[in-house]
Amino acid sequence: MAEGERPVEDAIRTDFHDAMSYGRYLDLDRILGAQHPRSTPEHHDELLFIIQHQTSELWLKLILHELREARRLLDVDDLGKALKGLARVKATQRTLTEQWSVLGTLTPREYAEFRGALGSSSGFQSFQYRAVEFILGNKNARLLDVFTSEPDAHDLLTRLLQEPTLYDAFLHALARAGYAVPADILDRDVTQAWVLHEDLVPVFRRIYESPDTPWVLYQACEDLVDLEDNFQLWRFRHLRTVQRTIGFKSGTGGSSGVGFLQRALDLTFFPELYAVRTEIGG
């Protein structure tokens, strides 16, 4: 062994011809071979752009996985496990938001040199992002048209459009716990985007103001607020990263770019959980 060389423990396995290896378990051949820059000649910084968005899609896959499970757990009144899943979602959201700082190292000139290779592709076409928005309540049936060329994505979004949201599941759990959630909300058309229901605010006021509120219900409300705050922060960082990179150019997918992203900041998933704050102590 050469001087300074780290010894390999005798028990460490080195032959994986007939055993599961790290690379096989993670399918690294396919993952690491999935970056295909389109610029000609290949631009050095396009790899960053591709990896940024591929890793974001992996994190979105995990977020959707956890949100669907949290919704299922709420349906069977297992709030403790549901909140554990939401804690994982929130941690993943923080990672997604911080990733914008990596893309922010791409200068306007560098991006302009390979932007044309994107063609008409755009993050607007991310079906997993839409799926997360759908399960959180921002539903829009018209967006299904974007995915008619991707049957699996279209089918997933169609299912999520027709299924209750995470918030619907929480409100039903509150109703089963004895809270007076209005019947028309419990029986609402779940294919429609969520809008503010003023008559739901007193329900949350009781949760926030009553000393008898089970802690898990209060925590669930705060976790949903955290989730939305994180989502809004992600949207804002997205907007600012786009603005610093392309200014006010139109998006590659045909959107107005920064203006389109700016309007997304007005969207809300759980408006009553914000409205109730005006009422507390009043």
Stockholm file with secondary structure:
# STOCKHOLM 1.0

chainA/1-282         MAEGERPVEDAIRTDFHDAMSYGRYLDLDRILGAQHPRSTPEHHDELLFIIQHQTSELWLKLILHELREARRLLDVDDLGKALKGLARVKATQRTLTEQWSVLGTLTPREYAEFRGALGSSSGFQSFQYRAVEFILGNKNARLLDVFTSEPDAHDLLTRLLQEPTLYDAFLHALARAGYAVPADILDRDVTQAWVLHEDLVPVFRRIYESPDTPWVLYQACEDLVDLEDNFQLWRFRHLRTVQRTIGFKSGTGGSSGVGFLQRALDLTFFPELYAVRTEIGG
#=GR chainA/1-282 SS CCTTCCCCCTTSCCCCTTSCCHHHHTTHHHHHTCCCCCCSSCCTTHHHHHHHHHHHHHHHHHHHHHHHHHHHHHHTTCHHHHHHHHHHHHHHHHHHHHHHHHHTTSCHHHHHTTGGGGTTCCGGGCHHHHHHHHHHTCCCGGGGGGGTTCHHHHHHHHHHHHSCCHHHHHHHHHHHTTCCCCHHHHTCCTTSCCCCCGGGHHHHHHHHHCTTSCHHHHHHHHHHHHHHHHHHHHHHHHHHHHHHHHTTCCCTTSSCTHHHHHHHTTCCSCHHHHHHHHHTTC
#=GC SS_cons         CCTTCCCCCTTSCCCCTTSCCHHHHTTHHHHHTCCCCCCSSCCTTHHHHHHHHHHHHHHHHHHHHHHHHHHHHHHTTCHHHHHHHHHHHHHHHHHHHHHHHHHTTSCHHHHHTTGGGGTTCCGGGCHHHHHHHHHHTCCCGGGGGGGTTCHHHHHHHHHHHHSCCHHHHHHHHHHHTTCCCCHHHHTCCTTSCCCCCGGGHHHHHHHHHCTTSCHHHHHHHHHHHHHHHHHHHHHHHHHHHHHHHHTTCCCTTSSCTHHHHHHHTTCCSCHHHHHHHHHTTC
//
